[in-house]
Amino acid sequence: MPTPETDMLFYADADGGVICEVGWVDPEIAFLPHANSPHALWLDSSDADHALSRASYIATAPYEIISGPPEQAQQFFEQARAALMAGAGTWDKIPAKVDACLPTFRGGLAGFFGYDLASGLHPMPENISRMAQDDLNLPGLVLGLYPTVVAFDNQARRTFIIATGLPGTSPDDRRQRAEQDIACWQTHLNPLRDPHPAAKMKGNAARITGKGMGEPANLPHSDFAADEFKQVVENVVTRILDGEIFQANIAQRFHAHLDAADTAFDYYRRLRQLSPAPFSAFACYDGWALASASPERFLACTDGDIESRPIKGTRPRGATPEEDQKISADLLASEKDRAENTMIVDLLRNDLAKNCVDNSIEVPQLCVLERFSNVHHLVSTVRGCLRPGTTPLDALRDSFPGGSITGAPKIQAMGVIAELERHARGPYCGAMGYIGFDGHMDTNILIRTAVIMGRDIYFQVGGGIVADSHATAEYEETLDKASGLMAALTSHTTRVRSA
């Protein structure tokens, strides 16, 4: 049986689960040997300076996988609900002192819900012709049931192996499975332990030399010419003025190639340094990978309290502190961006109301400025309390996809997106994260996200169009959002972690 180390947390649950703390290990180093293993995923809080970057998680070897085409979305949600119910009660007996030490994902469902699942959840307007082509033919979702998670408290510099012992059905069976997983991870992690775990993790700022932040050697190609994208923006503005919609989020897709010796995980390692974000993630699937540097939370849930943090309003970072301050002040003063953000806040309030206690929904923060490596954003917070008997998965299904990447009214805006965008979104603008057996949930909005298939890499960037949008400004905003994804394309860089 794995044995606890002095002064490190060790807990053996009466139902068979085991939690074992090991010395601090850098999550990037810990994940590296698993980067090419199908269904290995790293939920990576890569922005060390962000308040929501407390925890990161590595999970491998799921015992069940839920995946398939978007049209079967309802079936997959029912399958996911049954799988979570089968593990319900996990960690119910955990002592409060142990519970307080641990990050919140302790085994359960993890993976992504693709944007196109919406076609299986919501009927599209009949008067909309679908033009977006699904040329990548990716599944509508990929969710794994993970019995064991390696959880990293990035602030306290603590690493925990959390093993449920599932799908074992008896306490003895689960204990045996959990101990095997603990021992396996200990063997892997112990040689990687940091001898100085008390050292505070610094920011992820990187200095790029060589080709660096200039144009990558392999220029990405968009599915829209600049003038074509601007015409689409003008089309949406006309439809808004005609009363069809209030807002629509329109994206263009870029395609590029990685260098011959490059890998999907190499790309992600550069991306997380160039564009650190609190809801970053990397996952390896069968023949392709997903790399995300998302700054946006879709839905999080703890003990029935649910939260969304929609982003609307973007400006590039300035070249000097003075310019940066001027740009951020301009964003805060922008009536257009505040109106866009407020519209989505109202949409999310309505979406969450489907599953929340009456009068429990509040907006504690509206249009707050947040700074990221490449852009400024306006971020709001919407909170509510789930009704008894309602699960986090129910709330995700009924709020999916996030309103910040559709527009309003949501269904009509999705129809406009399907008509005007050139390619299906796939994972882009869906959600990625976890839903634990114990009811904890945290998911991102899959923006700043790339799909990598061999050497081919695809990523989409978009923006919300409202009545007073200007086509050129909207086009430039998409390029601002793509800057980190584009800069990470070149493998000829030297990355130096800040001291």
Backbone torsions as a table, in degrees:
resi	resn	phi	psi	omega
1	MET	NA	137.6	175.6
2	PRO	-57.1	140.3	-177.6
3	THR	-111.2	144.8	179.0
4	PRO	-73.5	150.6	174.8
5	GLU	-95.2	155.9	-179.3
6	THR	-55.3	132.5	176.0
7	ASP	66.5	13.0	175.8
8	MET	-114.5	142.4	-176.1
9	LEU	-62.7	136.3	172.1
10	PHE	-144.0	130.7	-178.3
11	TYR	-142.8	128.4	175.0
12	ALA	-114.8	117.4	-174.2
13	ASP	-82.0	148.1	179.0
14	ALA	-62.3	-24.6	179.8
15	ASP	-87.0	-1.5	174.1
16	GLY	115.2	-16.4	-179.9
17	GLY	-71.7	154.8	-179.6
18	VAL	-135.3	137.6	175.1
19	ILE	-123.6	127.7	-176.2
20	CYS	-134.5	123.3	175.5
21	GLU	-84.9	140.1	172.8
22	VAL	-122.8	169.1	178.5
23	GLY	-62.3	159.5	-176.4
24	TRP	-58.8	132.6	175.5
25	VAL	-128.9	133.8	175.2
26	ASP	-62.2	123.7	-177.7
27	PRO	-56.4	-36.4	-179.4
28	GLU	-62.6	-43.2	178.7
29	ILE	-67.7	-39.4	-179.5
30	ALA	-65.2	-35.5	-176.3
31	PHE	-81.2	-25.1	-171.5
32	LEU	-48.7	-46.3	-179.4
33	PRO	-66.3	-15.0	-176.8
34	HIS	-104.0	2.4	-169.3
35	ALA	-63.1	-22.9	-179.9
36	ASN	-107.2	11.5	-178.6
37	SER	-90.2	122.4	-179.6
38	PRO	-55.2	132.6	178.5
39	HIS	73.7	13.7	167.6
40	ALA	-81.5	133.3	-180.0
41	LEU	-137.6	151.7	178.9
42	TRP	-129.3	109.2	173.2
43	LEU	-88.7	107.3	-158.8
44	ASP	-118.0	109.1	173.3
45	SER	-82.6	84.8	-168.8
46	SER	-83.7	-13.7	180.0
47	ASP	-92.6	94.2	-172.5
48	ALA	-62.7	-22.9	-175.8
49	ASP	-90.3	-5.8	-177.3
50	HIS	-86.2	140.6	-177.3
51	ALA	-61.4	-24.7	-177.8
52	LEU	-96.8	13.6	-179.0
53	SER	-97.5	34.1	-174.2
54	ARG	-67.8	-41.3	-169.9
55	ALA	-127.9	150.4	171.1
56	SER	-132.0	158.3	-175.3
57	TYR	-140.9	142.0	171.1
58	ILE	-120.2	133.5	177.3
59	ALA	-139.8	137.0	179.5
60	THR	-137.1	167.3	170.9
61	ALA	53.1	64.1	175.1
62	PRO	-67.2	148.9	178.8
63	TYR	-90.6	-7.2	175.0
64	GLU	-151.5	145.6	179.6
65	ILE	-127.4	132.7	175.7
66	ILE	-110.9	117.5	-175.8
67	SER	-159.3	151.9	177.6
68	GLY	163.7	-170.0	-175.0
69	PRO	-74.6	154.3	-177.1
70	PRO	-59.3	-31.6	-175.1
71	GLU	-62.5	-20.7	-178.6
72	GLN	-98.0	26.7	-174.2
73	ALA	-55.5	-45.1	-177.8
74	GLN	-59.9	-41.8	178.9
75	GLN	-62.1	-41.5	-178.1
76	PHE	-68.6	-36.0	177.0
77	PHE	-66.5	-37.1	176.4
78	GLU	-66.4	-40.0	177.5
79	GLN	-63.5	-41.4	178.6
80	ALA	-65.6	-41.5	178.5
81	ARG	-59.8	-45.3	-179.3
82	ALA	-64.0	-39.1	179.9
83	ALA	-64.9	-41.1	178.4
84	LEU	-68.9	-36.7	178.3
85	MET	-64.4	-34.8	180.0
86	ALA	-63.8	-28.4	178.5
87	GLY	-101.4	5.1	-178.4
88	ALA	-60.5	144.1	-177.4
89	GLY	96.3	-11.8	176.8
90	THR	-58.8	129.7	179.6
91	TRP	69.7	16.3	177.3
92	ASP	-62.5	-27.7	-176.0
93	LYS	-94.1	6.7	-174.7
94	ILE	-66.1	131.8	179.0
95	PRO	-64.7	150.7	-176.8
96	ALA	-59.5	-37.9	-178.8
97	LYS	-65.5	-37.6	177.7
98	VAL	-71.0	-45.3	179.7
99	ASP	-55.5	-40.9	-176.9
100	ALA	-67.7	-22.4	-178.1
101	CYS	-83.0	-19.8	-165.3
102	LEU	-98.4	143.5	164.5
103	PRO	-59.7	163.5	-164.8
104	THR	-85.3	-18.2	178.0
105	PHE	-90.6	118.6	-174.3
106	ARG	-130.8	33.9	-178.9
107	GLY	107.7	139.9	-179.7
108	GLY	149.1	-151.3	179.2
109	LEU	-82.4	137.3	173.8
110	ALA	-150.8	146.7	-179.5
111	GLY	149.2	-148.4	-176.6
112	PHE	-129.4	151.1	171.3
113	PHE	-111.9	112.3	-177.9
114	GLY	-72.8	150.4	-179.5
115	TYR	-53.8	-38.1	-173.3
116	ASP	-71.7	-5.5	170.0
117	LEU	-57.5	-24.3	-179.5
118	ALA	-54.6	-32.4	-179.1
119	SER	-65.4	-23.5	177.1
120	GLY	-95.4	-6.0	-179.8
121	LEU	-106.5	-32.5	-174.2
122	HIS	-131.4	128.8	175.0
123	PRO	-67.6	130.1	178.7
124	MET	-77.2	152.4	176.9
125	PRO	-57.6	137.2	-175.7
126	GLU	-68.9	-21.3	-176.1
127	ASN	-87.5	7.7	-178.5
128	ILE	-104.7	129.9	175.5
129	SER	-94.6	126.7	-177.1
130	ARG	-81.7	115.9	-178.6
131	MET	-106.3	-22.0	-176.0
132	ALA	-65.7	128.4	-177.6
133	GLN	-94.3	137.8	177.4
134	ASP	-98.8	78.9	-175.0
135	ASP	-84.9	-15.8	-179.4
136	LEU	-90.7	-21.0	174.8
137	ASN	54.2	48.8	178.2
138	LEU	-89.3	156.9	177.6
139	PRO	-64.9	155.7	179.5
140	GLY	-71.0	-24.9	175.6
141	LEU	-159.1	156.5	169.3
142	VAL	-139.2	112.9	178.1
143	LEU	-123.1	132.0	174.2
144	GLY	-109.3	147.6	171.3
145	LEU	-95.9	109.6	-172.3
146	TYR	-104.6	117.7	-179.0
147	PRO	-77.8	-23.4	-175.3
148	THR	-133.4	138.9	-179.6
149	VAL	-132.2	138.1	167.9
150	VAL	-97.2	117.5	-173.9
151	ALA	-111.1	133.2	-176.7
152	PHE	-116.7	122.3	170.4
153	ASP	-90.2	100.5	-171.7
154	ASN	-68.4	-25.1	-179.4
155	GLN	-84.8	-44.5	179.4
156	ALA	-82.5	-8.8	-178.9
157	ARG	58.6	55.7	178.6
158	ARG	-129.1	144.1	-179.0
159	THR	-124.3	131.5	-178.2
160	PHE	-126.2	137.3	168.3
161	ILE	-99.7	118.9	-175.3
162	ILE	-116.0	109.8	-173.9
163	ALA	-118.7	118.5	-178.2
164	THR	-81.0	-25.0	-174.1
165	GLY	81.2	-0.5	175.9
166	LEU	-71.8	152.0	9.2
167	PRO	-89.2	26.0	175.3
168	GLY	-55.7	148.1	-172.9
169	THR	-108.7	-11.7	177.6
170	SER	-122.7	156.2	178.3
171	PRO	-55.7	-39.7	-179.5
172	ASP	-67.1	-43.0	178.9
173	ASP	-63.4	-45.0	-179.7
174	ARG	-65.1	-39.1	178.8
175	ARG	-62.5	-41.8	179.9
176	GLN	-64.4	-44.5	178.6
177	ARG	-63.8	-44.1	-178.9
178	ALA	-62.4	-44.0	179.9
179	GLU	-63.7	-36.6	177.6
180	GLN	-64.4	-43.6	179.5
181	ASP	-66.0	-41.9	178.4
182	ILE	-59.1	-48.0	-177.6
183	ALA	-62.4	-40.0	180.0
184	CYS	-63.2	-46.6	-179.3
185	TRP	-69.0	-35.5	176.6
186	GLN	-59.9	-43.3	179.5
187	THR	-60.0	-37.7	-179.8
188	HIS	-75.5	-42.3	-170.2
189	LEU	-85.7	-32.8	-173.7
190	ASN	-56.0	-40.7	178.4
191	PRO	-68.9	-13.5	-175.5
192	LEU	-99.0	1.4	-172.7
193	ARG	-63.6	142.3	178.8
194	ASP	-79.9	123.4	-179.9
195	PRO	-71.3	-11.8	-179.2
196	HIS	-126.9	65.3	-174.0
197	PRO	-67.1	-16.7	-177.3
198	ALA	-76.9	-14.9	-179.5
199	ALA	-63.4	128.0	-177.6
200	LYS	-70.7	133.6	178.6
201	MET	-67.4	128.4	179.0
202	LYS	-87.6	176.3	-179.8
203	GLY	-65.1	163.7	-177.9
204	ASN	-92.9	15.2	-179.3
205	ALA	-57.3	138.0	-177.5
206	ALA	-125.3	147.1	172.6
207	ARG	-101.6	125.4	-176.0
208	ILE	-108.6	127.7	177.3
209	THR	-119.1	-178.3	-176.8
210	GLY	69.8	-129.5	-179.9
211	LYS	-73.1	-38.4	168.9
212	GLY	45.4	-130.5	-172.1
213	MET	-82.0	0.7	173.9
214	GLY	-74.4	-168.7	-179.4
215	GLU	-66.7	132.3	177.6
216	PRO	-66.6	155.0	-179.2
217	ALA	-61.4	-33.7	-179.4
218	ASN	-103.9	94.7	-176.1
219	LEU	-69.1	130.4	177.1
220	PRO	-73.3	149.9	-180.0
221	HIS	-112.5	131.4	-179.6
222	SER	-88.4	155.1	173.9
223	ASP	-82.6	-0.1	171.9
224	PHE	-125.0	134.5	161.9
225	ALA	-69.5	156.9	-177.0
226	ALA	-55.2	-45.7	-178.8
227	ASP	-65.9	-35.0	178.6
228	GLU	-64.9	-43.1	179.7
229	PHE	-64.0	-39.9	179.1
230	LYS	-64.7	-35.3	176.9
231	GLN	-65.3	-36.9	177.3
232	VAL	-64.2	-42.2	177.4
233	VAL	-58.2	-45.6	179.7
234	GLU	-64.5	-35.5	175.8
235	ASN	-60.5	-45.5	-179.3
236	VAL	-65.6	-41.7	178.1
237	VAL	-59.2	-42.4	177.9
238	THR	-60.7	-42.3	-179.3
239	ARG	-68.3	-31.8	175.3
240	ILE	-67.2	-46.1	-179.7
241	LEU	-65.6	-26.4	177.3
242	ASP	-81.2	-4.9	176.1
243	GLY	89.8	7.5	-178.7
244	GLU	-71.1	-42.3	-179.4
245	ILE	-142.9	171.1	173.4
246	PHE	-101.2	-30.0	-174.1
247	GLN	-162.7	147.0	172.9
248	ALA	-145.5	141.1	178.2
249	ASN	-97.3	118.0	-176.1
250	ILE	-116.5	134.9	-175.0
251	ALA	-123.6	154.0	167.9
252	GLN	-113.3	153.0	-179.0
253	ARG	-112.7	134.5	176.6
254	PHE	-105.5	147.5	177.9
255	HIS	-130.6	132.2	177.9
256	ALA	-145.8	-179.6	178.2
257	HIS	-126.4	138.1	173.1
258	LEU	-75.2	156.9	174.3
259	ASP	-60.6	156.5	-174.1
260	ALA	-57.1	-37.4	-177.3
261	ALA	-92.5	3.2	-175.9
262	ASP	-84.4	158.5	175.8
263	THR	-129.0	166.2	177.9
264	ALA	-59.4	-41.6	-178.3
265	PHE	-73.0	-32.9	172.4
266	ASP	-56.7	-46.0	178.7
267	TYR	-58.6	-46.6	-178.5
268	TYR	-63.8	-38.0	179.5
269	ARG	-61.5	-37.9	176.0
270	ARG	-69.6	-42.4	-178.2
271	LEU	-59.8	-43.8	-176.2
272	ARG	-68.7	-23.0	175.3
273	GLN	-84.6	-38.9	179.5
274	LEU	-73.9	-34.4	-175.7
275	SER	-133.8	64.0	179.3
276	PRO	-60.7	140.5	-175.9
277	ALA	-150.9	151.4	-175.6
278	PRO	-71.7	-18.7	-177.1
279	PHE	-121.9	40.7	177.6
280	SER	-71.6	161.9	179.0
281	ALA	-165.2	152.1	171.1
282	PHE	-137.1	137.4	176.9
283	ALA	-142.4	139.5	176.1
284	CYS	-105.1	128.7	178.4
285	TYR	-121.4	-168.8	-176.2
286	ASP	-78.1	97.6	176.4
287	GLY	88.2	2.5	179.3
288	TRP	-158.1	167.9	-178.5
289	ALA	-140.1	159.0	-179.7
290	LEU	-123.5	127.4	-179.7
291	ALA	-127.7	122.1	-174.4
292	SER	-131.1	137.2	172.1
293	ALA	-120.2	55.6	-172.3
294	SER	-77.5	132.5	173.7
295	PRO	-91.9	-0.2	-166.4
296	GLU	-116.1	127.8	172.0
297	ARG	-84.4	132.4	172.5
298	PHE	-85.1	-72.9	179.4
299	LEU	-138.1	136.3	170.6
300	ALA	-127.5	147.6	-179.6
301	CYS	-142.6	131.6	175.0
302	THR	-138.1	120.9	178.6
303	ASP	52.0	39.3	176.6
304	GLY	86.0	-9.4	176.6
305	ASP	-89.5	124.3	-173.7
306	ILE	-115.8	145.9	-175.1
307	GLU	-142.4	142.7	171.1
308	SER	-128.7	148.4	-178.7
309	ARG	-131.0	75.3	-176.7
310	PRO	-67.7	143.5	176.2
311	ILE	-109.7	127.5	170.3
312	LYS	-150.5	125.1	-175.6
313	GLY	112.7	116.1	-174.3
314	THR	-141.2	138.7	170.2
315	ARG	-139.6	150.4	176.1
316	PRO	-71.3	156.8	173.3
317	ARG	-72.0	149.8	180.0
318	GLY	-82.6	159.4	-179.6
319	ALA	-76.3	-22.8	178.7
320	THR	-130.1	161.1	177.4
321	PRO	-57.8	-37.5	179.9
322	GLU	-65.8	-46.2	178.7
323	GLU	-64.8	-39.9	-180.0
324	ASP	-61.1	-42.2	179.5
325	GLN	-65.8	-39.9	179.2
326	LYS	-63.9	-42.6	-179.7
327	ILE	-64.8	-44.2	-178.9
328	SER	-65.6	-37.6	177.2
329	ALA	-64.1	-37.8	177.8
330	ASP	-63.0	-41.2	179.2
331	LEU	-64.9	-44.9	179.8
332	LEU	-62.1	-30.6	-177.7
333	ALA	-89.2	-4.6	-173.6
334	SER	-74.3	113.3	176.9
335	GLU	-65.0	-37.3	-179.7
336	LYS	-61.0	-48.0	-177.1
337	ASP	-69.6	-37.3	177.6
338	ARG	-66.0	-39.2	177.8
339	ALA	-64.6	-40.7	179.3
340	GLU	-62.8	-44.2	-180.0
341	ASN	-65.6	-44.4	-177.6
342	THR	-63.9	-36.4	177.2
343	MET	-59.7	-42.8	-178.6
344	ILE	-72.6	-34.1	174.6
345	VAL	-59.3	-44.3	178.3
346	ASP	-63.2	-39.9	178.5
347	LEU	-61.6	-45.9	-178.5
348	LEU	-66.5	-36.1	176.2
349	ARG	-59.3	-41.8	178.8
350	ASN	-67.6	-40.4	179.5
351	ASP	-63.9	-45.5	-178.7
352	LEU	-69.0	-29.0	-179.2
353	ALA	-62.3	-21.0	178.7
354	LYS	-62.2	-25.4	-175.2
355	ASN	-128.9	4.5	-176.2
356	CYS	-104.4	155.7	174.5
357	VAL	-59.0	138.8	179.2
358	ASP	-54.7	137.0	176.4
359	ASN	66.7	13.0	179.2
360	SER	-91.6	-11.3	-174.5
361	ILE	-82.6	131.8	-179.6
362	GLU	-138.8	162.7	179.0
363	VAL	-124.8	85.7	-176.3
364	PRO	-71.4	-20.9	178.1
365	GLN	-136.7	129.9	179.1
366	LEU	-127.7	120.2	175.2
367	CYS	56.4	53.7	176.5
368	VAL	-89.1	136.9	-179.6
369	LEU	-76.5	129.7	171.2
370	GLU	-126.3	138.7	-178.2
371	ARG	-105.1	132.1	174.8
372	PHE	-121.3	178.9	-171.5
373	SER	-62.5	-36.3	-174.8
374	ASN	-112.0	-19.3	-173.4
375	VAL	-145.0	161.1	164.1
376	HIS	-98.3	146.6	175.9
377	HIS	-132.5	152.2	164.6
378	LEU	-95.9	125.1	-174.9
379	VAL	-125.4	135.1	174.7
380	SER	-117.1	164.4	179.3
381	THR	-127.2	128.9	177.5
382	VAL	-122.0	129.2	-177.3
383	ARG	-130.0	152.8	175.6
384	GLY	-157.0	178.5	179.9
385	CYS	-123.3	120.9	-177.9
386	LEU	-64.4	142.8	175.5
387	ARG	-66.7	149.5	175.2
388	PRO	-56.1	137.0	-178.9
389	GLY	87.1	-7.4	177.7
390	THR	-97.2	136.7	-176.8
391	THR	-102.7	159.4	173.3
392	PRO	-56.3	-35.4	178.6
393	LEU	-63.4	-38.1	176.3
394	ASP	-59.7	-44.9	-179.3
395	ALA	-64.9	-39.0	178.5
396	LEU	-64.9	-46.0	179.8
397	ARG	-59.2	-45.0	-173.4
398	ASP	-80.4	-11.8	176.2
399	SER	-106.1	0.0	-172.8
400	PHE	-87.4	142.5	-9.7
401	PRO	-78.0	168.4	-177.0
402	GLY	-60.4	138.0	-176.4
403	GLY	-64.3	-24.2	-177.5
404	SER	-66.6	-19.0	-178.2
405	ILE	-115.7	14.5	173.3
406	THR	-115.4	-63.3	-172.7
407	GLY	124.6	-169.3	-175.7
408	ALA	-143.7	143.5	-12.4
409	PRO	-59.2	147.5	-167.4
410	LYS	-60.6	-51.6	-173.8
411	ILE	-64.0	-45.3	179.3
412	GLN	-64.5	-39.4	178.4
413	ALA	-63.1	-38.8	177.8
414	MET	-64.4	-34.5	175.7
415	GLY	-64.6	-40.8	177.1
416	VAL	-63.6	-41.3	177.6
417	ILE	-59.7	-46.9	-178.7
418	ALA	-62.5	-31.3	-179.3
419	GLU	-78.1	-36.6	-169.0
420	LEU	-99.1	-29.3	179.8
421	GLU	-77.3	150.6	-173.9
422	ARG	-81.3	-31.3	-174.5
423	HIS	-131.8	149.5	174.9
424	ALA	-58.6	148.2	-176.3
425	ARG	-77.6	-28.9	-178.1
426	GLY	63.0	-134.5	178.2
427	PRO	-63.6	-32.2	-175.5
428	TYR	-54.1	131.3	-179.0
429	CYS	71.1	8.2	167.1
430	GLY	-83.5	-142.4	-178.7
431	ALA	-143.7	148.9	177.3
432	MET	-137.7	141.6	179.3
433	GLY	160.2	-146.5	-175.0
434	TYR	-137.6	155.2	168.3
435	ILE	-132.8	112.0	-173.5
436	GLY	-79.3	158.6	174.2
437	PHE	-58.3	-27.5	-176.9
438	ASP	-90.4	5.1	175.6
439	GLY	96.3	-6.4	174.1
440	HIS	-72.2	142.7	179.3
441	MET	-143.6	143.7	167.6
442	ASP	-152.3	129.0	-178.2
443	THR	-140.0	149.7	176.5
444	ASN	-100.6	174.5	163.0
445	ILE	-96.8	126.7	-174.1
446	LEU	-78.2	71.9	169.2
447	ILE	-107.4	170.0	-173.9
448	ARG	49.7	49.9	-168.4
449	THR	-129.7	137.4	-179.9
450	ALA	-119.9	141.3	168.5
451	VAL	-101.2	129.4	-176.4
452	ILE	-122.2	121.1	-179.8
453	MET	-125.2	100.1	-172.8
454	GLY	65.5	-123.5	176.3
455	ARG	-92.9	-8.9	179.3
456	ASP	-80.0	133.4	178.5
457	ILE	-131.1	135.3	-176.9
458	TYR	-128.7	135.8	173.0
459	PHE	-149.1	146.8	-177.6
460	GLN	-116.2	146.7	176.6
461	VAL	-140.8	140.2	-177.0
462	GLY	-147.0	-173.4	179.4
463	GLY	-159.4	155.7	179.6
464	GLY	-80.0	129.5	180.0
465	ILE	-103.6	128.3	176.4
466	VAL	-125.7	-178.4	-171.0
467	ALA	-59.6	-35.8	-177.4
468	ASP	-102.2	24.3	175.7
469	SER	-68.8	145.1	174.3
470	HIS	-109.4	128.9	-170.6
471	ALA	-56.9	-46.0	-178.2
472	THR	-64.9	-42.8	179.5
473	ALA	-63.8	-38.7	178.9
474	GLU	-66.9	-39.8	177.5
475	TYR	-62.8	-45.5	180.0
476	GLU	-63.6	-34.3	178.5
477	GLU	-62.7	-39.0	178.0
478	THR	-63.0	-37.0	178.9
479	LEU	-68.9	-36.3	175.3
480	ASP	-59.6	-44.0	-179.3
481	LYS	-67.6	-28.1	-178.5
482	ALA	-85.9	-5.6	-169.5
483	SER	-59.8	-42.4	179.5
484	GLY	-68.1	-41.5	178.2
485	LEU	-61.5	-38.8	179.7
486	MET	-71.8	-44.1	-177.9
487	ALA	-62.7	-32.0	-178.8
488	ALA	-73.3	-8.2	-178.9
489	LEU	-64.6	-33.9	-176.4
490	THR	-82.6	133.4	177.8
491	SER	-92.3	-2.6	-177.8
492	HIS	-93.4	65.2	-179.9
493	THR	-133.5	157.5	172.9
494	THR	-114.9	120.1	-177.3
495	ARG	-103.4	127.2	-179.8
496	VAL	-124.0	111.7	179.1
497	ARG	-66.5	135.8	-177.1
498	SER	-65.3	149.3	-178.1
499	ALA	-76.2	NA	NA
